[in-house]
């Protein structure tokens, strides 16, 4: 049934698919053509969860997700950090020296830009990494390769010509886990929590400074702040904020009260346990 399904964008073998397998091995991963479709599946009750990439440590944020979040009523119930191991995939018997082109998602191409240039290959943008791998398996052209996961190589019977081809070590993608049902974990002392918030600033002098002032005066650590334009004009900016804390903590309660006063359309997207990656890499105290 639908309670057994987690939706993701891309073909089978995409990094989102790999993340679904790691975090929810007991659920059936459902491939979708777009982020909107994956999120829509959850909204319509056709999937329990969606695994959606938000940002990458090398290539930056996934802009489309920020544009879609205000349009959906889904809740963030978790996060996952997936270390990215980009592999150069070709048909059986292919050699790097014979390659001419390489296809992948623009984010993956950007993350491997130096290596692709060093090989003298022409990058070809595709909708996703696994779709690029599927195309290589279908074309059976030894001069065309793909940048994708080892899972894609397994699923499409391709050869890993070289792995770990990303330009920087530690390349990691952060995923949000979205649900149609709000689920806030109980506060536990000693456990790290993240609370994600979306808001707009009132049109007053120093509006953003005043809206965020309560976090500073109440000693709440802001681990992320992103701004992006909304409404198809240049007049309105919306902000996405990740705060280290739980709404049951008095410090965050006071900070949110001040945010409510100086901002508008304040919406708590979700509160969830911080992924161990944050403490392991000193991203949160």
C-alpha angles and dihedrals in degrees: 000000000000091000087069095056132094115185127213138171119255142033124307108287096038117138088251088057090050090051091050089054093049098046102032108023090161095059128080111246113224119203116220131189095232144011088251092056092049092051091044090055089060094044091052093047093248091120133028097219143003127218106213127178114228106174145353126217092229107031099033131224128354098240096198093063092057090052092050101045095074089052095055133064094210120132129228107237099168149351134227130197112208119192106225118228105183114201129196105230128195139161118281110289095016119141129209090230090061097048121111105170138027126196131202145125112302090246092055092045089052091050091053098036098122093048093047090051092048089057092047092236126156109237116224118195116229133180093255142349097254092048088056089052091049090053091053090053091049097046095045088203112154090204094060124072139173136220108226145120130296086246089061090051089053095047096046099037095242131151121247101230091182134348133208092035096152114123095235132043115235094038103169137173122212115215129196119216109217129199136179088226123068110233119177116187117229114261114258123185111241094026118110116230134187122209115197118205135183122200148146125232120239115245096256132119111281089002096157092045091053094044091054096039093090091061091055097045091047094046096243113156116229107210096179139018122176129174127199137168121256138186097039092277137092092237102081130055125188123200133214114203131185114198126189103237150061125261089237089066112094093223093059092043091057092045091052091050090057092045090053090053098051100030136053136217089027111181128177104219094192149309118233142155114280112250114251088243088075095059094036090057097035093247090137134028 
